[in-house]
Amino acid sequence: METILINFLRILIIGFYAFAGSYHFINPEFYSDLIPNYLPYPNFINYASGFFEILLAVGVAIPKTRLLAVKSIIVLLILFIPSHVYFIQVGSCVESAFCVAPWIAWVRLLVVHPLLILWAWAIRKSN
């Protein structure tokens, strides 16, 4: 049963990151205001994030690269923390993306983000 659950979570994470990465190219405006204004080259950061999310989704799908891809997803999620903090600092609302109550932005940073890291780590083993 555990193997079935891990395989399901693995397929789900592949789809999640493939979609999220693709969306950086489909609707780059969605992410543009989420990139902190103190970072240089926001367009490059946006497209690079999307590229790496897609690449890492493929990496998770390949047993020989899965562990490296999972570790890289975790690094990428850590690199995204300043964006979450910035979103909170600007009032949890950006025109090009979405507005939420401040407490939701905090839950996203303090609960959802760590759960994404745990999810990645949970599917690291190859079978």
Protein Blocks (a to p, Z undefined) as FASTA:
>chain_A
ZZmmmmmmmmmmmmmmmmmmmmmmmmmmlmmmmpcfkbghkllmmmmmmmmmmmmmmmmm
pmklmmmmmmmmmmmmmmmmmmmmmmmmnoopafklcccdfklmmmmmmmmmmmmmmmmm
mmmpcZZ
